[in-house]
């Protein structure tokens, strides 16, 4: 009996970590973090890989936002990386992301509608070395609140009703912070 409990104790964390990496929003957040780090360090191969991952996941920027995958693909090509693969043209819908900068002590408040019965996921990828406060609320109810540091923070839940939620990011630091906000 003790052996079973030990095996179960070893399997549960492994199962939890594998579930975390299979969630598309978290995988997009990880790819955005890797691409941003690759761009900072000038690593064209890593930028190409991050762009390829975003393409494979079907991640698109929010309308009017810069396409990080296109930028990293162009930078990788300029850095000598040859990418003969064609971008994946799969699902029409998928995780969406937006890039922004929060000034010191600034707040971003935005709203998004999530559908009842469909898992909702929001992830924030702050700049390395910076911490942002993230909160997700509906009128009269807090869904989650946490401080987020690189590589990412995640808030996920199953909405009972289709409704609008408020997503709030706060830069409590003394320096500006770049970030990606990813949601499904």
The 8 nearest C-alpha neighbors of each residue, nearest first, counted from 0:
[[1, 3, 2, 4, 5, 6, 7, 8],
 [0, 2, 4, 3, 5, 6, 7, 8],
 [1, 3, 5, 0, 4, 6, 7, 8],
 [4, 2, 6, 0, 1, 5, 7, 8],
 [5, 3, 7, 1, 6, 2, 8, 0],
 [4, 6, 8, 2, 7, 3, 1, 9],
 [7, 5, 3, 9, 8, 4, 2, 10],
 [8, 6, 4, 10, 9, 5, 3, 11],
 [9, 7, 5, 6, 10, 11, 4, 12],
 [8, 10, 6, 7, 11, 5, 12, 13],
 [11, 9, 7, 13, 8, 12, 14, 6],
 [10, 12, 14, 13, 8, 9, 7, 15],
 [13, 11, 15, 14, 10, 16, 9, 8],
 [14, 12, 10, 16, 11, 15, 17, 9],
 [13, 15, 11, 17, 12, 16, 10, 18],
 [16, 14, 12, 18, 13, 17, 11, 19],
 [15, 17, 19, 13, 18, 14, 12, 20],
 [18, 16, 14, 20, 19, 15, 13, 21],
 [19, 17, 15, 21, 16, 20, 14, 22],
 [20, 18, 16, 17, 21, 22, 15, 25],
 [19, 21, 17, 18, 22, 26, 25, 16],
 [22, 20, 18, 19, 23, 17, 26, 25],
 [21, 23, 25, 20, 24, 19, 26, 18],
 [24, 22, 26, 25, 27, 21, 94, 56],
 [25, 23, 27, 26, 22, 94, 182, 28],
 [24, 26, 28, 27, 22, 23, 29, 20],
 [25, 27, 23, 29, 28, 24, 20, 30],
 [28, 26, 30, 24, 25, 29, 23, 31],
 [27, 29, 25, 31, 26, 30, 124, 24],
 [28, 30, 26, 32, 27, 31, 25, 33],
 [31, 29, 27, 33, 49, 32, 28, 34],
 [32, 30, 34, 28, 29, 33, 35, 27],
 [31, 33, 29, 35, 30, 34, 150, 36],
 [34, 32, 30, 36, 31, 35, 37, 29],
 [35, 33, 37, 49, 31, 46, 36, 32],
 [34, 36, 38, 32, 37, 33, 31, 39],
 [35, 37, 39, 33, 34, 38, 32, 40],
 [38, 36, 42, 34, 40, 35, 39, 46],
 [37, 39, 41, 35, 36, 40, 34, 42],
 [40, 38, 36, 37, 41, 35, 42, 34],
 [39, 41, 37, 38, 42, 36, 35, 43],
 [42, 40, 38, 39, 37, 43, 46, 36],
 [41, 43, 37, 45, 40, 44, 38, 46],
 [44, 42, 75, 46, 45, 78, 41, 47],
 [45, 43, 47, 46, 42, 48, 80, 75],
 [44, 46, 48, 47, 43, 42, 37, 49],
 [47, 45, 43, 34, 49, 71, 48, 44],
 [48, 46, 50, 44, 72, 45, 49, 75],
 [47, 49, 45, 51, 50, 46, 52, 44],
 [48, 50, 34, 52, 30, 46, 51, 47],
 [51, 49, 68, 47, 53, 48, 52, 72],
 [50, 52, 48, 54, 49, 53, 47, 55],
 [51, 53, 55, 49, 54, 50, 48, 56],
 [54, 52, 56, 50, 58, 51, 55, 57],
 [55, 53, 51, 57, 52, 56, 87, 86],
 [56, 54, 52, 87, 57, 53, 51, 86],
 [55, 57, 53, 54, 58, 52, 23, 27],
 [56, 58, 54, 55, 93, 53, 90, 59],
 [59, 57, 94, 53, 56, 95, 93, 54],
 [58, 60, 95, 57, 96, 61, 94, 66],
 [61, 59, 96, 95, 66, 97, 64, 62],
 [60, 62, 64, 97, 96, 95, 63, 59],
 [63, 61, 64, 60, 59, 65, 97, 95],
 [62, 64, 61, 65, 60, 66, 97, 98],
 [65, 63, 61, 62, 60, 97, 66, 98],
 [64, 66, 67, 60, 63, 98, 97, 70],
 [65, 67, 69, 68, 60, 70, 64, 59],
 [66, 68, 70, 69, 65, 71, 50, 60],
 [69, 67, 50, 71, 70, 66, 72, 53],
 [70, 68, 72, 66, 67, 71, 73, 50],
 [71, 69, 67, 73, 72, 68, 74, 66],
 [72, 70, 74, 46, 68, 73, 69, 75],
 [71, 73, 69, 75, 47, 70, 74, 68],
 [74, 72, 76, 70, 71, 75, 69, 77],
 [75, 73, 71, 77, 76, 72, 78, 70],
 [76, 74, 43, 78, 72, 80, 77, 73],
 [75, 77, 80, 73, 79, 78, 74, 72],
 [78, 76, 74, 75, 79, 73, 80, 43],
 [79, 77, 75, 76, 43, 80, 74, 42],
 [78, 80, 76, 77, 81, 75, 43, 44],
 [81, 79, 76, 75, 78, 44, 82, 43],
 [80, 82, 76, 83, 79, 75, 47, 78],
 [83, 81, 84, 80, 76, 47, 85, 72],
 [82, 84, 81, 85, 86, 80, 76, 51],
 [85, 83, 82, 86, 87, 51, 81, 54],
 [84, 86, 87, 83, 82, 88, 51, 54],
 [87, 85, 54, 88, 84, 51, 55, 50],
 [86, 88, 55, 54, 89, 85, 57, 56],
 [89, 87, 86, 90, 57, 54, 55, 91],
 [88, 90, 87, 91, 57, 55, 56, 92],
 [89, 91, 92, 57, 93, 88, 56, 87],
 [90, 92, 89, 93, 57, 88, 58, 59],
 [93, 91, 90, 94, 57, 58, 95, 59],
 [92, 94, 57, 58, 183, 95, 91, 90],
 [93, 95, 183, 58, 182, 24, 181, 96],
 [96, 94, 59, 60, 58, 182, 181, 61],
 [97, 95, 181, 60, 180, 61, 182, 59],
 [96, 98, 180, 179, 61, 60, 64, 99],
 [97, 99, 179, 178, 180, 96, 64, 100],
 [100, 98, 178, 177, 179, 97, 101, 180],
 [99, 101, 177, 176, 178, 102, 175, 98],
 [100, 102, 176, 175, 105, 170, 177, 103],
 [101, 103, 175, 105, 104, 100, 176, 174],
 [102, 104, 173, 175, 174, 105, 172, 170],
 [103, 105, 171, 170, 102, 172, 169, 106],
 [106, 104, 102, 103, 170, 101, 169, 107],
 [107, 105, 169, 168, 108, 170, 104, 167],
 [106, 108, 168, 167, 169, 109, 105, 101],
 [109, 107, 167, 166, 106, 168, 165, 110],
 [108, 110, 166, 165, 167, 107, 111, 164],
 [111, 109, 165, 164, 166, 163, 112, 108],
 [110, 112, 163, 164, 113, 165, 109, 166],
 [111, 113, 163, 162, 164, 114, 110, 161],
 [114, 112, 161, 162, 163, 119, 111, 115],
 [115, 113, 161, 117, 116, 158, 112, 162],
 [116, 114, 161, 160, 158, 159, 117, 113],
 [115, 117, 158, 157, 159, 114, 118, 160],
 [118, 116, 115, 114, 157, 119, 158, 113],
 [119, 117, 157, 156, 116, 120, 158, 155],
 [120, 118, 156, 155, 157, 117, 113, 183],
 [121, 119, 155, 182, 154, 183, 24, 118],
 [122, 120, 182, 154, 181, 153, 155, 123],
 [121, 123, 153, 181, 152, 180, 154, 182],
 [122, 124, 180, 152, 151, 179, 125, 181],
 [123, 125, 151, 179, 178, 150, 149, 28],
 [126, 124, 178, 149, 148, 177, 123, 127],
 [125, 127, 177, 129, 178, 176, 128, 149],
 [128, 126, 149, 129, 125, 148, 150, 36],
 [127, 129, 126, 130, 149, 148, 125, 176],
 [130, 128, 127, 126, 148, 125, 176, 131],
 [131, 129, 148, 147, 146, 125, 132, 128],
 [132, 130, 170, 147, 169, 146, 133, 168],
 [131, 133, 146, 169, 168, 145, 147, 170],
 [134, 132, 168, 145, 144, 167, 146, 131],
 [133, 135, 144, 167, 143, 166, 145, 136],
 [134, 136, 166, 143, 142, 165, 141, 167],
 [137, 135, 141, 142, 165, 164, 140, 134],
 [136, 138, 164, 140, 139, 165, 141, 163],
 [139, 137, 140, 136, 164, 141, 165, 163],
 [138, 140, 137, 141, 136, 142, 164, 165],
 [141, 139, 137, 138, 136, 142, 135, 143],
 [140, 142, 136, 143, 135, 137, 139, 144],
 [143, 141, 136, 135, 140, 144, 137, 134],
 [144, 142, 135, 134, 141, 154, 145, 136],
 [143, 145, 134, 133, 135, 142, 146, 132],
 [146, 144, 133, 132, 147, 134, 143, 152],
 [145, 147, 132, 131, 133, 130, 148, 144],
 [146, 148, 152, 131, 130, 132, 145, 151],
 [147, 149, 130, 125, 151, 129, 150, 131],
 [150, 148, 151, 127, 125, 124, 126, 147],
 [149, 151, 124, 32, 148, 29, 125, 127],
 [152, 150, 124, 149, 123, 148, 147, 122],
 [151, 153, 147, 123, 122, 124, 148, 154],
 [154, 152, 122, 121, 155, 123, 151, 120],
 [153, 155, 121, 120, 122, 143, 156, 152],
 [156, 154, 120, 119, 121, 153, 118, 157],
 [157, 155, 119, 118, 158, 120, 154, 142],
 [156, 158, 118, 119, 116, 117, 159, 155],
 [159, 157, 115, 160, 116, 156, 114, 161],
 [158, 160, 115, 116, 157, 161, 114, 117],
 [161, 159, 115, 158, 162, 114, 116, 113],
 [162, 160, 114, 115, 113, 158, 159, 112],
 [163, 161, 112, 160, 113, 164, 114, 115],
 [162, 164, 112, 111, 110, 113, 137, 165],
 [165, 163, 137, 110, 111, 136, 112, 166],
 [164, 166, 110, 136, 135, 109, 137, 167],
 [167, 165, 135, 109, 108, 110, 134, 164],
 [166, 168, 108, 134, 107, 133, 165, 135],
 [169, 167, 133, 107, 132, 106, 131, 108],
 [170, 168, 106, 132, 131, 171, 105, 107],
 [171, 169, 131, 104, 172, 105, 103, 101],
 [170, 172, 104, 169, 103, 131, 173, 132],
 [173, 171, 170, 103, 174, 104, 130, 129],
 [172, 174, 103, 171, 175, 104, 170, 102],
 [175, 173, 103, 172, 176, 102, 129, 170],
 [176, 174, 102, 103, 101, 100, 177, 173],
 [177, 175, 101, 100, 126, 129, 178, 174],
 [176, 178, 100, 126, 99, 125, 101, 175],
 [179, 177, 125, 124, 99, 126, 98, 100],
 [178, 180, 98, 124, 97, 123, 181, 99],
 [179, 181, 123, 97, 96, 122, 98, 124],
 [182, 180, 96, 122, 121, 95, 123, 179],
 [183, 181, 121, 94, 95, 120, 24, 122],
 [182, 94, 120, 95, 93, 24, 119, 121]]
